[in-house]
Amino acid sequence: MFYTHDSLFPENQEKLVITAAPYGPGFLPGDSDDIPVTMDEQVQKAVDCYNAGATVLHIHVREDDGKGSKRLSKFEEMLGRLRTAVPKMILQVGGSISFAPEPGQEAAWPGNDARHALALLEPKPDQVTIAIGTTGMNITELMSARDVAGTSLADPAMQAAYRDMWLEAGPTFYETNLKALCDHGIQPYFMLGHIHQLETVEHVVRNGLYMGPLNLTYVAIGGGAAGRHPSDLIEFALRTPDGALLTNESLMRSMHPTNAIAIALGHHVRVGIEDNLYGPRHERMTSVQQIAWCVKQAEHLGRDIASADEARALSKIGVTYSSVDETLQNLGWAPNRQPGQRGRPMWK
């Protein structure tokens, strides 16, 4: 992204889009009082997050016994309820579905066929998240003993189950997944752990494999993705094209300083107990309280909060493009080089 001399003034920035991830698939119900279990509780949590200022809902679903659900019928039940309870909210299904480990087994992402089947959900979500590039996903790497104290992740067996987790997202997966989502009118939402995955997305666009808006999250959770160094956040932002909608995600208490940076820079934020159970001083903090914290930070900086309708417009829900050139131009990337062309390609 290109920052002009007046980019940090709030009147020139996009209104802030807040994504809530309140379902905590990596935790068990006893790990926090803020984990909704029943379907009624999960729907009410969405309502509470929306009322607090979140306009995007990142969705995972639990079975009645509290375990993360892998049943698409359960996701469809949830989506149907949410369309009534929070009709304007952007509904974003997590492409990992549920990676919670079974007793005695390692944590693992579902197979590719299960992830492709998310394109068939009815009612349709607005977005499904997609990973680009096979990578490690050790979610415990940046968690301290204090972070996991009193939770199931303090159990060495659970630590071991998550330590060697990885996700398969090679070209065969993401090319098939992008096509399936687009064919069914669902917007792919890119979850990128570092710049090199962003470079792959650019390659995908330049080769005509995706022609649509670029909504993405910088996933700084360590263990194979970016960690906590702020220079990585800044470099990722600099490499993100101007036409993208960029959201920040971090892990545990680093959520707060990195979200503060994102709000100041004009980016967007993600919060919720999926990523963090704590406030800045290690006090327990609910998903709704995390949303309120971001709203307050935005108020301090004079930045407006996007309404649901404004968030939909910024995210370009339902928008597609008809050519590679149209896609590149709308995203803010330079045109493809033509045969024999020298110098830097530019739009005329």
N, C-alpha and C positions, 0 to 999 in steps of 0.2 A: 504494500500500500504506500501511496505517496502522501506525505504530510506537508501541507503548505504552511505558510507563516501563521495562518489563522485556524488551523485544523483542531487545535485544542480548546477553542472557544465553544461553549456548549450550544450556542445558537446555531452553530454550523455543523454540529454532529447529528448523526442519526439518533432518533429516540431509542432509549435502551430497551433491548429485548432480553427478558429474563427467562431462562429455561429452568424448570424445576424437575429434579430427579429424586422423588420422595419415597421410592419403593424399596431401595436397599437390597438388591438381590444377593449381594455378597455377605449379608448379615442374616442372623436368625432372629425370630421375633423377640426373644429374651434379651437381645443385645441393646435394645433401645426402646423406650416407652413410645417412641414416635414412629414405629413400624406398623403400618396398617396390615391387617391379616384378612379379615372377611371382605367380601366383595363390597358390602356397604361402606366399610371403613376405607377401602381403597378409593372408592368413588368420592367419598366425603373429603379425603385428603386432596384430591384434585380440585375440588371446590374451594377448599381453604387456601391452596396455593394460588389459585386464580384471583381470589379476593384480596390476597396480599400483594399482588402485582405481577405474578408470573403469567406469561402468555403462551409459552410452549411447555408441554408436558411430556417428559421422557418416561415411557411406559414399560414396566415389567409387571408380571402378575403372580400372585401367590395362590396356591391351593388352600383349601379350608384348614388344612393342618399346619399352614404356615410355610411350607416348602415352596421354593420357586417353581412355578408351573412351566412345563414345556409343551403343554397342550394348546394348540392353536384355537380350539373351541373356547378355551378359557379367555384367551386374548380377545376373541370375537365378542364374548359376553361382556367383557370389560369395555371394549370400544363402543358397543351399543349403548351401554349405560352412560358412558362419558359424553356421547353425542347429545344426550338429553341434558345431562347435568352441567356441562361446560361447553355449550354448542359453538362458541367462537374460538375456543382455545385450539392451538395447533397441536394435534395429536401425533406424537413421534414414538414409534415402537422401536425398542432397542433390538438391534439385529443379532445380538448375542442370545436372545430369548431367555435363557437361564444357564449360567455356567457353574452353579452351586454344585459341589461334589456330593455324591452319594457316600454313605458311611464306608470308610476304608478305601475309597477310590480318589484319584486325583481330580481336581477341578478341570473341566474341559468344555470347550465351545461345542455346540451342536454341529452335526454334519452339514455339509453344503446343501443337501436336498431340503433339510428342515429350514435353513435360512432362506433358500429360494422360495419356499412355500409361503413366506410372509407376504409375498406379492399377491397372494390369493385371498387374503383376509377380507371378510365382509362383516360389518361395514369397513370400508377402506380407511386406514390411517392417512393423515396428510403426508407423513414422512416415515421412512424406515432408515435407520442408520446403517452405514456400510463401512467396513474396514477395507483399506487398500494396502496390500503388502503383508505377507506372512511375518509374524513377529512374536517375540516373547511378551508375556503379560503377567509378570510376577507382581500382583497388586500389593504384596506384603513388603516389597523392597524398601519403600519410603515410610512404612508405618513403624513408629517406635513402640517399645513395650508399654509406654503410657497411653499411646493411641488405642491399643487393643485391650488394655486392662478392663476386665469385667465383661468382655465380649467373647463370642465363640472363637474369634481369631487369636485369642491368647492361648488356645489349646495347641500344643506342638503338632498334633496330628492334622489340625486344620491348616496350620502354617505350612506344613509339608505338602498338603493337598493343593495349595495355591501357588507354592513357590515355583513349580515347574510348568505352570499353565502357559500355553501359547495359543495363538489363533492362526488358522490357515486362511489366508486371503490372497492367494496368488492370482495371476491373470485369468486362469480358467474360471475361478470363482467370481472375481469382481466383474469380468465382462458379461458373464451369464446373469449375475445378480442385477447389474445395471439395466440390462435389457428387460428382464422380467419385471422389475419395478416400473420402468418407463412404459412398457407395453400395457400395464394395468393402471396407469394414471396415478402412480404414487411417486412422490419426489424423493430421490436418493439424498440422504444427508450424510456428508463425509466426516468420519471420525479419524483424524490424522495425528499420529504421534510424533512426527518430526518432518523437517523440510523435504526429505527425500521421498516421503509418501506424497507430499504436495507436488513434487516434480512428476511423479507417476500419474497423478490426476491430470496435470497439464498435458502429458503425453497422450492420455486417454482422450482428452478433448481434441487435441490437434489431429488425432487420427479418426475423428468422427464417431467414436464409440459412446460418447455421451454429449447430448445437445440440450442443455438446460441450465438453470441457475446454479450457482456454486454457494451452497450453504455448508459451512464446515465448522468443526470444533477442533481447537488446538488441545490435544489430550495429553496434558503434562502430569502423568501419574507414575512415571518411572517404570522400572522392570522391563525395559524394552522400548518404551516410549520416552519422550523428553522428561526431564526431571524438574528440578526447582530453580535452575539458574535463570535469572531474569533476562540475561542476554539472549537465551534461546527463544524466549517468548517474543522479544523485540525483533529478532532476526526472522522468525516465522511470519510476524506481521508485515515486515518489509517485503517479504517474498510473496505474500498473498495479493492477488490482483485486486484492483480498486472496486471491481464490480461484485466482489464476494461479500457475504455476510459472515463475519468472523466472531466466534464465541470462544471464551476461555474456560477451560476445565482444569482443575488441579485436585490434589488429594489431601485430605485432612486439613490441618490448620493453614497450609499454604494457599488454600482456597481464598482466604480473605485478602492478603496482600496482592496476590496476582489478579484477583477480581477488581481490586481498587485500581491497579495499573490499567486493566482493560477498560474500566469505566472512564478513566481520565483520558485514554487514548482514543475513545470513540468506538471501541469494540463492544461486544456483548458478553453476557455472563451466564454460567450454569452453576446452580447450587442444589443442595439436597443431601439427604443422608446416604444416598448411594455412594457419594464421594467423601463425606465428612460428617462426623458426629459432634463437632466442637466449635466453640467460638474462639476468638483470637487468644484468650487467656486459658484455654483448655477447659472452659465450662461447657457442659452439654448444651447443644443448640439444635432446635428442631428445624425441619425444612422451611416451615413458615417463618421462623425467626431469621433464617439465613436470607430469605427473600427480603424481609423487612430491612436487614442490614444493608443489602445492596441498594434498596430504594433510598435509604438514608444517605449512603455515600453519594449517590447520584444527586440528591438534593443539595448536599454540601458543595458539589461542583457545578450546580445549576443545570444539570442535564435532565431532560424530560424522560419520563417512562412511556414506552410505546403502549398504546391500547391494543386490544386483540386484533382489531381491524388493521391498525397500522403495522403490527407485527406480521400479519398475513401479506400485506403489500410489500414490506421490506424483504420477506422471504420468497416473494414471487410464487406463492402457492398456485399450482395449476398452469404455470407458464412453461412453455417449451420453445425451442428454437428450431428453425428449419434447415440450417446449414452450419458447417464448421465455422465459416466466416462470421455469421451472425452470432454464434456462441462466443467466439473469441472476442468479438467487439463488445458484446454486452458484459463479458466478464472482466474486460480491461487488459487482456493479453494482446501482444502484438500479433499481426497476421502471420500465417505460415509463409516461409520463404518460397518464392517462385523460382523455377529453373533458371539458372544463370544470374540470379539477383545477387548483387554484392551490397555490403553495408548492412545496417540494421533495418529490418522490415518495419514499416510504419503505415498506419492507416492514412489514406489520402483525404 
